[in-house]
Amino acid sequence: MKKIIHVNQHVIKANRKNNTRKPPLTCKTYKTNDYAHEIYIDGPCRIVYNPDKPLSCGAHVWIETESHTYIERREGPSYEPHRKRYFEGEHIRGSSN
């Protein structure tokens, strides 16, 4: 299944302004948008820069892959120690440890 991964610069700016740590990475497929702090790509991928035809979200640079991906979100007040890794196809909404 084709996936498009990009960095949401608006989330990064909001995190800086509000001292928050919301996930700024988006991994999109035809049926889901998953948000992450880290995305591991297990196989080939392609990095695209296309300012003349950006994605519908406005991104001019993104990664395309059909490889298996691993989504990692960090949660909790201490951020770093509370990590949970999700595998492609798992439900990712508001999890706990």
C-alpha positions as CSV (number, residue, x, y, z in Angstrom):
1,M,0.0,0.0,0.0
2,K,1.4,3.4,-1.0
3,K,2.3,5.7,1.9
4,I,3.1,9.4,1.9
5,I,5.1,10.8,4.8
6,H,5.6,14.4,5.5
7,V,6.5,16.9,8.3
8,N,3.8,19.2,9.4
9,Q,5.6,22.6,10.0
10,H,2.5,24.1,11.6
11,V,2.6,21.5,14.4
12,I,6.3,22.2,14.9
13,K,5.6,26.0,15.2
14,A,2.7,25.4,17.5
15,N,4.8,23.0,19.7
16,R,7.5,25.7,20.0
17,K,5.0,28.5,20.8
18,N,2.9,26.4,23.3
19,N,5.7,24.3,24.8
20,T,3.9,21.1,23.7
21,R,5.1,17.9,22.0
22,K,2.4,16.9,19.6
23,P,3.6,14.5,16.8
24,P,4.6,16.5,13.7
25,L,5.0,13.6,11.3
26,T,2.1,12.4,9.2
27,C,2.0,9.0,7.4
28,K,-0.9,9.0,5.0
29,T,-2.5,6.2,3.0
30,Y,-5.7,6.2,1.0
31,K,-7.6,5.3,4.2
32,T,-5.7,6.7,7.2
33,N,-3.6,9.6,8.5
34,D,-1.3,8.5,11.4
35,Y,0.7,11.0,13.4
36,A,4.1,10.2,14.8
37,H,7.2,11.4,16.5
38,E,9.3,8.9,14.6
39,I,8.5,6.7,11.5
40,Y,10.7,3.8,10.6
41,I,10.6,2.7,6.9
42,D,11.5,-1.0,6.4
43,G,12.6,-0.9,2.8
44,P,13.0,1.4,-0.2
45,C,11.5,4.8,-0.4
46,R,11.7,7.9,-2.5
47,I,12.0,11.6,-1.3
48,V,10.1,14.0,-3.5
49,Y,10.4,17.8,-3.9
50,N,7.7,19.2,-6.1
51,P,6.9,22.9,-5.4
52,D,4.9,23.1,-8.6
53,K,2.4,20.4,-7.5
54,P,2.3,20.2,-3.7
55,L,0.2,17.7,-1.8
56,S,-3.3,18.8,-0.9
57,C,-2.1,19.6,2.6
58,G,0.4,22.0,1.1
59,A,3.6,20.0,1.6
60,H,6.3,20.6,-1.1
61,V,8.6,17.8,0.2
62,W,7.5,14.3,1.2
63,I,8.6,10.6,1.3
64,E,6.8,8.0,-0.8
65,T,7.0,4.3,0.1
66,E,5.2,1.0,-0.3
67,S,7.4,-0.6,2.4
68,H,6.3,-1.6,5.8
69,T,6.3,1.3,8.3
70,Y,6.6,1.5,12.1
71,I,4.9,4.5,13.7
72,E,6.2,5.7,17.1
73,R,4.4,8.1,19.3
74,R,5.7,9.3,22.7
75,E,3.2,10.2,25.4
76,G,3.2,11.2,29.1
77,P,4.5,14.2,31.0
78,S,8.2,13.0,30.8
79,Y,7.8,12.5,27.0
80,E,10.9,10.4,26.3
81,P,10.5,7.4,28.6
82,H,6.8,6.8,27.7
83,R,7.1,5.3,24.2
84,K,4.9,3.0,22.3
85,R,5.5,1.6,18.9
86,Y,2.7,0.8,16.5
87,F,2.9,-1.4,13.6
88,E,1.2,-0.8,10.3
89,G,-2.5,-1.6,10.5
90,E,-2.8,-1.2,14.2
91,H,-5.3,1.3,15.7
92,I,-3.2,4.4,16.8
93,R,-5.7,6.8,18.4
94,G,-4.8,8.1,21.9
95,S,-3.1,5.2,23.5
96,S,-1.6,4.5,26.8
97,N,1.5,2.4,27.7
